[in-house]
Amino acid sequence: MQGGEHWTKKGDIKLFLWRKTPAGGAAPRGMILFVHGSSMASQPTFDLRVPGRPDSSVMEWFAARGFDTWCLDNEGYGRSDKSRPINFDISNGADDIAAAVEYIGKDVLLYGISSGALKAALYAQRHPARVARLALDAFVWTGEGSPTLAERRKKLPEFLQMNRRPIDRAFVRSIFARDHPGTADDATVEAFADAILALDDSVPTGTYVDMCSKLPLVDPAKLPMPTLILRGQYDGIAAVGDLIEFFKRLPNPDKQFTVMAGISHASFQQKNYLTVYHLLHAFYTQPQPVYRA
């Protein structure tokens, strides 16, 4: 399936978007915008090809089912502008989403993973009318009880001294080893690393600084749209209790909290990735309630 590159601007900043559409020019069932995490650009996460792994690209999977799919390289990542001497924090990432949605020109079904979930939620808080349904994967609210963030905070003084941090193949492999080894196969991890490192050998520190020292960044009471929270069974980025407290405060009764069996972090690169596709597809195609009290 062929994709198309698109460019938009946030002020003077150039932002890269990638799009895959339904075949045959059919009217789309909805517009999905995927938002990446802290340590990689968008195409490696959402349009990855792995020989022998069918439907490895979540964008192609959803496009084949009638959705107009988009992903965005946040400023500081991938093919988007990296020139400003700042650390490209979560608020800045939410501004990128605003520019992308304005370019797309329609309300979106919004998905974010890890720090991308924080960016997506913050954008939805600022612009609730532009988000039809919100999916937050590997999300964290206050950070309380997170083993990943507890370990990461040990390096906070280092992150505060730099705008970018280096990444390499060993780092990418560590994403899949830190919580529960075995949840992703080696071929997928290596293909993921190849795709990430083809675009970046360093990434911004802003999301790490925010997640280690500035949580909470989102008020659940200000998210009026239907919301899905996805948590991998073994994901160390957020404790279940932290997410449940966030979930309880979401005002829309059309909300779901799902624990995904056998999954740690980076859910689309896990052995159980088709579980994630199923859950997202069900949420994005759920009929509107006929009765509301």
JOQUITA-V912761 format. One record per pair of residues at least 6 apart in sequence whose C-alpha atoms are under 6 Angstrom apart, sorted by the first residue. I is the first residue (numbers start at 1). GAP is how many residues later the second one is. D is the distance in Angstrom with one decimal. If there is no record, write none. Layout:
I:GAP:D
I:GAP:D
This chain:
3:16:5.5
3:17:4.8
4:14:5.8
4:15:5.2
5:12:5.9
5:13:4.7
6:11:4.9
7:8:5.7
7:9:4.9
7:10:5.9
8:6:5.9
8:7:5.3
9:6:5.7
10:89:5.8
14:66:5.9
14:67:5.4
15:65:4.5
16:56:6.0
16:57:5.5
16:63:5.9
16:64:5.0
17:54:5.6
17:55:4.5
18:52:5.6
18:53:5.3
19:50:5.6
19:51:4.5
20:49:5.3
21:42:5.3
21:47:4.6
22:41:4.7
22:42:5.7
22:44:5.1
28:38:5.3
28:39:5.0
28:40:5.6
29:37:5.5
29:38:5.1
30:37:5.3
31:37:4.8
31:38:5.9
31:77:5.1
31:78:5.8
32:37:4.9
32:38:6.0
32:76:5.7
32:77:4.6
32:78:5.8
33:37:4.8
33:38:5.5
33:77:5.1
34:37:4.7
34:77:4.9
34:78:5.9
35:77:4.5
35:81:5.1
36:6:5.3
36:77:5.9
36:80:4.9
37:76:5.7
37:77:5.3
37:78:4.9
37:79:4.5
38:77:5.8
40:156:5.7
41:32:5.5
41:36:5.4
41:37:5.0
42:29:6.0
42:30:5.9
42:31:5.4
44:151:5.2
44:152:5.7
46:11:5.8
46:12:5.5
46:13:5.9
47:10:4.3
47:12:5.8
48:8:5.9
48:9:5.0
49:7:5.7
55:6:5.9
59:10:5.8
73:7:5.7
74:19:5.9
75:6:5.5
76:6:4.2
78:121:5.1
86:77:5.8
87:76:4.3
87:117:5.3
87:118:5.4
87:119:4.5
88:118:5.1
89:117:3.9
89:118:5.0
90:29:5.4
90:117:5.5
93:26:5.7
94:25:4.8
94:29:4.9
107:23:4.6
107:24:5.6
108:23:5.2
108:24:5.7
109:23:5.5
109:24:5.0
110:24:5.0
111:24:4.7
112:8:5.5
112:24:5.4
113:24:4.6
113:25:5.6
114:24:4.6
114:25:5.2
117:19:5.0
117:22:5.5
122:96:5.8
125:97:5.6
125:98:5.5
133:92:5.9
133:93:5.1
134:93:4.7
135:92:5.8
135:93:4.6
136:93:4.9
137:93:4.6
138:93:5.4
140:98:5.0
141:75:5.5
142:73:5.1
142:74:4.7
145:94:5.3
146:90:5.8
146:91:5.4
146:92:4.7
146:93:5.4
147:89:5.5
148:88:5.2
148:89:5.2
153:59:5.5
159:46:6.0
163:41:5.7
163:42:5.5
164:39:5.2
164:40:4.2
164:41:5.2
165:37:5.3
165:38:5.5
166:35:6.0
166:36:4.1
167:34:5.4
167:35:5.2
169:24:5.9
172:21:5.9
183:80:6.0
183:87:5.7
183:88:5.8
184:86:4.4
184:87:5.0
220:29:5.7
220:30:5.1
221:28:5.7
221:29:5.4
221:30:5.9
224:27:5.9
224:28:5.5
226:28:5.0
226:29:5.4
227:28:4.9
228:27:5.7
228:28:4.8
228:29:6.0
229:28:4.8
230:28:5.1
231:28:4.9
232:27:5.7
232:28:4.8
232:31:4.6
232:32:4.8
233:26:5.8
233:27:5.5
233:28:5.2
233:29:5.9
233:30:5.4
234:29:6.0
234:30:4.4
235:29:4.1
235:30:5.1
